[in-house]
Amino acid sequence: MLYCREDDPDMGNLLESLADAAEEYLGGAGIGRTAQNLKRYDLAVMAMALYWRDNPGGANFPEGTQNLINQLKLPTERTILYGKS
């Protein structure tokens, strides 16, 4: 994970803030961190934070990140529509 490593404390604070914003973004999309999606959720948060760091003001996530977010939403939508998990 050398790509994520930041020796500058200000950049580390920025990454932490971006990760917090990513968690809020996912929460607003109805996606919570559960035992079933733990690793995928963490990967999505990291991918989103790094994307925002590298692309300030970027409007669209890369296809792989968007697919991951959609996959995380799927069980939530299935539960809402069909009452199943």
N, C-alpha and C positions, 0 to 999 in steps of 0.2 A: 504494500500500500504506500509506496514512496510517493506516488502521485498526490496523495492526500496529505502528506506530511508537510507541515508548515512550521518553519523555525521562527518566523515573525509572529509575536504574540497578537498583533493587531489582525493578521490574516487568520490566525487560529480563532480569534473572537468572531471574525466575519463568518467563517465556516460554521461555527456553532450557532450563530444567529440564522444562517441560511438553513441549517438542519432543523432548527426550531420552526422556521417558516414552512419548510416542507412538511413537517408533521402536522401543522395547522392546516395546510392545503389538503393533505390526505384526510384529515378529520372532517373538513368541510365537504369533502366528497363522500362522506359516510364510511370511510375506511379507518378501522382501528387496528391497533397492534395486538394480535392474538397469538396463542400458542400455535395455531395452525398456519399462520402466515409470517411468523417472526422473522425469518431470514429474508424473505421476499420484501417485507415491509422495510427492514433496515437497508436493504439494497436500493429500494426506491428512494428512500430519504437521502442516502449518500449520492445517488445518481442525480437527483434533483438539485441538491446543494452544490455539487461540483459543476453542474450545467449552469446554474445561476451565477456561480463565481466566475466561470470562464466566458459567459455570455450575458453581461449585465443588460437587463431590459429584454432578454430573449423571451419571445412570446410563445413559442411552441417547443415542447420537449422533443428530443430525438425519438425516432420510431420505437426503439427498444425500450426506452423509459416509459413512453406512453402505453405500449403494450403491457408492460409490467403493472402500471397503474390500473389499466382495464382489467387485467387478470385479478388483481386484488379486490376490485369492485364486484366481480362476478358472484361470489358467494353471498354478499350482502344483497344484491339485486335478486338472487334466487330465493333468499329467505323472505324478502318483501313480497315477491310475486307469488310464491308457491307455499310459503310457510315452512320451508325445509331449509336445512343448512348443508 
